[in-house]
């Protein structure tokens, strides 16, 4: 009989205990798996969002996040200078603003307005109607709106949006409904051209940009493009997606990384404690049996393998159940955290990666080995004759 | 919009004036150098000191920079929704801020603000006041400042509760396994007690009391452990994020909730484990 078959029989003799052990390992394993997904989930998800725009470099005036620091002044000349760099494929200036609109309930509502050029890459995704076109000299400037704004205001292609103003009315014609990569759930957003932006915010300075979106030439790479920008314009701050993510990892996203680390450590410790306890008690109750097996010729090595197999069955069984259970739990936890205001609705906290699964399995293998260590020592050091005598007397 | 942005811009860019130039630093109007307060984080990050004159500008390249004298250091009010961000901030008089950030070509810019904080004589009038102001000035967004119900914390609390539930399910399984083992270890004793005439109910009562004691001891230990370690946890996160926020606080309500959950769980686990054993025939318990 192989060690695995022997371990199976041993566990089958105590089905309630084995089942509870498996349940415990499955639950804490699921928690561990989730924490592994959480540890990098925001970074992976945010990378997807950043990459979905089609721009791999961001340029700002200072190290502050876009919209939170000084703007890039003389934006037109800066954009032209950057467009002449052979490493860059596209440079798009972007402006951010918040305006008020009169809602249907007579109250005013805020709408985030993005001023940019007509779409080059993935700045937004067209859902309905036509994309933003260059503004004609006469008539109302064009505007694309997100679904929330369209639904709240009853807008569709051709509708007129009137920004609340005590001065001259500022009106825009909706050309289409779009989805912005970074739009938050319930957030009203609109996109206009740079000319349209100055129309929406007459007091805004004309030749400024909050952010420059840059796409490197195919095959050149973001790092080379960043170096080229830094050489050409050392007064600007250029960041590749990796640099942006590293910064977020160190600051804005660090809380969840630390929470996941703490909970993963607790979950691992808990799983270890559970299996160690079950195996130790199991061995203690079977001391006579182990001694008898040794007397029958079972080597210490064989006994060690039997116990390792028992540990592997408990941890492995629980660990396998932990994966679907963890995925299910991750969905629940993710849906809770995604209710946070101002978060991009496409951002996820728990993201499955093969890496997370590999680490989960590695943790479980380690737990199985460490958990079996003490019972193995107990069984291996067992004095055969003395134990058999004690068992027969008792 | 520009005023709000201007404030942020201003705080993001600080250039310290050379020490030698401090005494000579003139105000643009020739008057005394205006004063500012800087946050503790900014002071440490830039190596500033009280009395030093710094040049501030709303422009990334430092155009139009003006001198300000640091009058003091302040600790920003901890903001749980931004605790991961460095608080590199300064406070100055509103006219100084407007003069620094206003576009000279923009009419009325020196008389524009991003927000106005209002304290009502009777806070209960807040909703009515907001309605009335909203009706009189439709272009103004009136928001009631509410403390303690920030959506971020409601969500974080839900997340923590969900994690607690999962942990509790795991620990319940662990506890049950331990109780089953314990009951199994005393199988023969239970059989002997039954043979001696003790009723199932009597033995179950003993198991119940035993479970209660174990659960109470575990819960008290857990609460004490949390109370003792909360200082270390807070110290770590306060150091990590350079904040005075308390991340963990074991309140009597939390301790009571913990004990109230642990006791029934422990008792139920003990009873379940004992019942699975005691329902067997006496001879079976004695392995006969």
Interface residues (C-beta under 8 A of the other chain):
Chain A: X14 X16 X17 X20 X21 X23 X24 X27 X28 X30 X31 X61 X62 X63 X64 X67 X68 X69 X70 X71 X72 X73 X97 X98 X100 X102 X106 X107 X108 X110 X164 X165 X166 X201 X203 X204 X205 X235 X251 X252 X253 X254 X255 X258 X263 X266 X267 X270 X273 X274 X277 X278 X281 X285 X329 X332 X333 X336 X337 X339 X340 X341
Chain B: X1 X2 X5 X8 X9 X12 X13 X58 X59 X60 X61 X63 X83 X84 X85 X86 X103 X106 X109 X112 X134 X138 X139 X140 X141 X151 X152 X155 X156 X158 X159 X162 X163 X166 X167 X169 X170 X171 X173 X174 X176 X177 X178 X180 X181 X184 X185 X237 X240 X276
